[in-house]
Amino acid sequence: MKVGNKHYRTIWMEGQEVQMIDQNLLPFSFEIKSFRTSEETCKAIERMTVRGAGAIGAAAGFAMAQAFAEGKDPETARARIRSTRPTARDLFFAVDSVFEAGKISVQSAVDEAQNLAEANVDAARKIGLFGDALIKDGARILTHCNAGWLGFVDYGSALSPIYTAHLNGKKIHVYADETRPRSQGARLTAWELANEGIDHKIVADNAGAYLMSKGMIDLIIVGADRIAANGDVANKIGTFEKAIVAKHFGVPFYVAAPLSTFDTETLEGSDIIIEERSTAEVHYQTGPDANGKMHTIRVTNPGSEAINPAFDVTPAELISGIITENGIIKPGNADFQY
Amino acid sequence: MKVGNKHYRTIWMEGQEVQMIDQNLLPFSFEIKSFRTSEETCKAIERMTVRGAGAIGAAAGFAMAQAFAEGKDPETARARIRSTRPTARDLFFAVDSVFEAGKISVQSAVDEAQNLAEANVDAARKIGLFGDALIKDGARILTHCNAGWLGFVDYGSALSPIYTAHLNGKKIHVYADETRPRSQGARLTAWELANEGIDHKIVADNAGAYLMSKGMIDLIIVGADRIAANGDVANKIGTFEKAIVAKHFGVPFYVAAPLSTFDTETLEGSDIIIEERSTAEVHYQTGPDANGKMHTIRVTNPGSEAINPAFDVTPAELISGIITENGIIKPGNADFQY
């Protein structure tokens, strides 16, 4: 998608070097970083230089390919890559695919990683086409966290239908949940939407019920980190809360995710391990002062502790449908298959 | 309540000077500020040096008494004080009471303002006694925003039962919602609880449904800015969302407020005007860096706009009961009278 007027992808591999937009610096500065080894790429995943289910999947695939190219023990490398982020289904999917391909040759591993990245772009584009059908001209759409192109290789999941609707000339307005504690909505989703020229407003996560009670939201679309066999969806903390509130007000609540996010081995959402991230994410925020100088400041009472569950699991019955590259499916219905 | 080991009130008047704990500096520094004129006190209300329904009420009463002492036109002064915060019922109640008393003499106005502050302390203390009955030993309680003693003259509303339970030797744990955008939970509620030595954790507002789904919350208690005649409750943005989520999980959801918060002239919640505050509250955060130097930083995408509704209205049917100084009442029940 566009940054200024130039097209970028979130992540790509040139030779053995993985290139990424550094998402920890966004939206305040735009930099491409290079990671030359599998271990460097693993650290980039851990530090959230790259984040979002699809982009993490691509990064993990590239990291596995780098490991083969470096002649590392594949089993050890796979375990290392899998340890970077415990919740993301796409990560396991990608690393296992490249692991299998690497049994043939290093080049097969690299090709498989590149193919996975291309497949991610293609799936996201198709999610946009299917999801666009849900968006009426004039629609006001709420989204949570960032399931935009920065969370994928390109296009995104939840934002892909929004981009498609905008390209098709529909006048839409997007409310971007701030998405504390990491504020991916206020920082990344808002940055993406601004670069694409789409009308939007940032709202505190607390404003959801208010907006819906005033009839200001026609549709909610969010992404997914992992979808269990029964259709339960693990996604950014706060997604579950929005789904409950949406049901209360009868607002359609859609999840957008490629089929690689489905985990048939996880029977239901309660089986998904929720990542507890550092409480520093709750206590500190980083951003520029009026002179553009970056600071990390404490935003909570010094001495108080916090908890920081990074994800929650939204039960299938709260979800109107899941927008995939093969069409929109409804968990619990007879046609729920993938 | 305690700061260090000394007892303080949030706001008091000595002679014609209004003294307040500067809540904009908390929790990073503790300072008492003096306001010598009615206009200075009005500006303190607008700048949120003092905030919270009960404390604003006391401030408004003191400001009206100051206006009489200064020989200002009472009608003009009253209108000015009423204009400082449009949502707070206690403000109107206090300013009108002191306005009436001032028709007798300046001393009557001052006495009435002092009496209102004392009545606020007494009501808050009684709310603690009635609310304590709802709290079992070992209870895990979620609260939103700050309806503690900083929001009153002393004790608080939502936190008063928690302080009473703690004083009575019950082992309790409090989850304090961060409460974006102004973070009163992470800053003020956490600061109060730390000073009182009560176990607590700060959580992102997004974590509510997660905590309740895991059975980690036994009870929710929040405050109120205004309660309509039908029991609908205007309170800090996000309260409505928590109430919906609490109902979904069957978690008891209580509001604590003195009777002065009830507005019989407002028939239902939809009649309450919701204050839209500056979007700067969403875009910027202020706090100390690692060296204790304060900075105001941008936390959202520069160039993106925001909306900032400060309150929402929770319908009476989502509220388990309202804890008042006269006991616990249930909106919608035959015994709902005040």
Interface residues (C-beta under 8 A of the other chain):
Chain A: P27 F28 Y175 A176 E178 T179 R180 P181 S183 A186 R187 L188 A190 W191 L193 A194 H200 K201 I202 V203 A204 D205 N206 A207 G208 A209 Y210 S213 K236 I237 G238 F240 E241 I244 V245 H248 I274 V282 H283 Q285 T286 G287 P288 D289 A290 M294 H295 T296 I297 R298 V299 T300 N301 P302 G303 S304 E305 A306 I307 N308 P309 D312 V313
Chain B: P27 F28 Y175 A176 E178 T179 R180 P181 S183 A186 R187 L188 A190 W191 L193 A194 H200 K201 I202 V203 A204 D205 N206 A207 G208 A209 Y210 S213 K236 I237 G238 F240 E241 I244 V245 H248 I274 V282 H283 Q285 T286 G287 P288 D289 A290 M294 H295 T296 I297 R298 V299 T300 N301 P302 G303 S304 E305 A306 I307 N308 P309 D312 V313
